[in-house]
Amino acid sequence: MGVMMSVEPFPDWLRPPVSGWTAEDLDRLPGLPPHTELLDGSLIFASRRTRFHFRTLRSLENGLLAVIPPGWDVWREFSVVLGERNRPEPDLAVAPLAAGISHKDTWIKAEDVLLVVEVVSEESQERDREVKPRKYAAAGIRYFWRVESNDGSPVVYTYERDPATNSYVPTGIFHDRLTVEHPFPLDVALTTRSTRPDSGQEMSSPGTPE
């Protein structure tokens, strides 16, 4: 007699409802892969991070942490709820510390976010260049930075939201250093080398978001 093999049931998230998933579903569906996003009711799964992505993100995060005013924080790879059917996870988001009501919260509201940063990968090009910026702007997030790789060197494209059109307007392209006044003064070297906050990078003093 052959041995009966048990078959594990498919996870619930492989069978989306007709209307798609909602932002609340991400906290209820068991077994979702880490850093799962939601765009237009569809689940988006994160690809493996490259060395470029990791080190660029660390450099920008350290730079932002050095200049944000008291009462603000840099949220790394943390969900932002844009609406019922959209809950992306930007690489970095700047929002008040009070944006999280409880230490158990798994997301922050778009209305609390001042800046979002996306580091583009080969797999995420269309989302980071077209889909997400459109949704971030429509949700009212004032500043957006997109980071691209130029032969392994970071290039930062900065944008500010035009409230008349609900879309982003380019404000600069930065290769060797990111030097901006808004949403707060920042001057940081763009590098993929291993860096620490006290490694001698030139940074401006903290300012107040405008």
N, C-alpha and C positions, 0 to 999 in steps of 0.2 A: 504494500500500500504506500502510495506516495505521501510525502509530508506536505500538509497544507501550509502555505505561506500566507501570513497576514499582510494585508495591503493597507498602508497608511492612507487615511483620507486626505484629499487635497485641501490645502488651507482655504479659508473662506475668501481671502482676497484674490484668489484666482477666478472667482465667479463674481464679477462686478454687477451691481444692480443696473437695471435699464437706464436709470437717470444718472449713473455714476456715483462715486463715493463722495462723501462730504468731509469737511475739515475735522469734524468731531470723530469721524470713523477712524482716523489715523491713531487715535488713542484707544480704540476699542477692538481693532482687528488683531487677533493673536498671531505672533510669529512673523510680523512684518520685518524685512531686512532693515538694519540701521540706516538712518538718514533718508528714509523714503519720503518723497515729496508728493504733492497733489497739485495737478494743473488741469483745469477744466474737467474735474471729476475723475481724472485718470491717474493711476499711481505711477510715479517715476522713481526708478531705483538708481542709487548712486553707483558710479563706476569707481574703480580703484584709483587712489590719489597718486599722482606722479611726484617725483622729487621737485620739479618746478612748482607744482601747485602747492606742496607743503611748505617749501621755503619762502616762496613769494607771499603766501598767506601769513606766515609767521612774521615776516618783515613788516608788512602793513599793519598787522594786529599790534605789534610792539610800538610802531610809530603812533598809531591812534591812541593806544593806552597812555602814552607819554603826554598827550596834549588835550585829551578830553577834560572838560571842566568837572569839578566835584558834582556828584549826583548823577553822572552818566556812566555807561559801561559799553564795552564792545562785546557783542554776543556772537560767538563763533559757531557756525553750523547749527543754528537754532531756528525752529519753525517760526514763520511769520504768517499769521492768518490774514489773507487779503479779502476773503469773502467765503461764502458757504462752500464753494467748489474749488477754491484755490488756497493752498497752504505750502508755498515753497520754503526752501531752507537755504537762504543766501549764505555765502561763505563767511561774510561778516555783516553785522548790522549794528548801528549805533543807536541806542535808545536809553531813556532814563533807567536808573536802577529800579525805580518804582514801577517800571513797565510790567514786571512780574508780581502779581498780587500775592502769590503763595510760593514757597520754596519747592512745591510739587508741580508747579506749572510746567508745561511742555511747549509753550508757544507764547508769543507776544503779538499784540495787535498792530496792524499796519499804521494806524493813526498815531502810535507812539514812536514810530521809527523815523529817524532823521536822515539816515544814510544807509544804503545797502551796497555791498561790494560783491562782485562775482568774478572768480578766476576761471577763464574759459579753458575747457579741455576739448580734445577732438570730438568726444562724444556729445558734449553739451553746447556746441557752437550755435545751433539754431535757437535753442532755449535762451542762452545767455545774451545773444546779440539781438534777438527779435521778440521772443515770447515774454520772457520775464521783464525786460524793461517796459514793455507796453503795459503789463499788469501792475508793476510797481508804480508807474506814473498815474495810472487810473485810480489806484488806491490812495494816492495823495502823498507818497513818499517823495520828499523834496529833492534829495541828492542821490545819484547813482554813479558808481565807478565800475568800469569793466576793464579787466586786466587780461591782456593777450601776451603770448610768447612770441618774441622775435628772435628766432634761433637760440632760444633758451634764456633770453634777457627779457625782463618784464617791461611792458608798455602799458601805461594806465590812461584810459580815456575817461574823462570826467564830464558829467552832465548835471543840469539843473532843470527841474520841472517848470514848464510854462503853464500857469494855472488857466490861461485862456484856452489852451488847446488840450490840456491833460496829457501832454507828451513831453519828453525830455529834449532839451536843447544842448548841443555840445558846448563845453566851456574850456576844454584844453586837451592836449595830448602830451604825455610826459614819458621821456625815455630814461634818462640817467637819474633824475631826482623828481620826486613828486612835491611840488611847491604850490600850495593853494592857500587862500584866505577863508574859504567857505567850505563846509559849515563852521570851521574854526581854523586858525592858522596852523599849518603843518608843513614841515620841510624835512623830508626823509629820503635817504638814498634808496634807489630801486635796485635790489640785488636778490640773487637766489643763494648767496653764501649763507653759511650758518652764522646767525647774529643773535645777540642778546641785548636787552634794553640798555645795559651799561657798557656797550662795546665801543662807544665813542662816536656813534652816529650823530650828525648835527640835526637837531630838532628845535623847533620854535617853542616858546613858552605857551602854557595853556591859555586859551581864549574862551570866549562865550559864543555858543551857537547863535547864528543869525537866521 
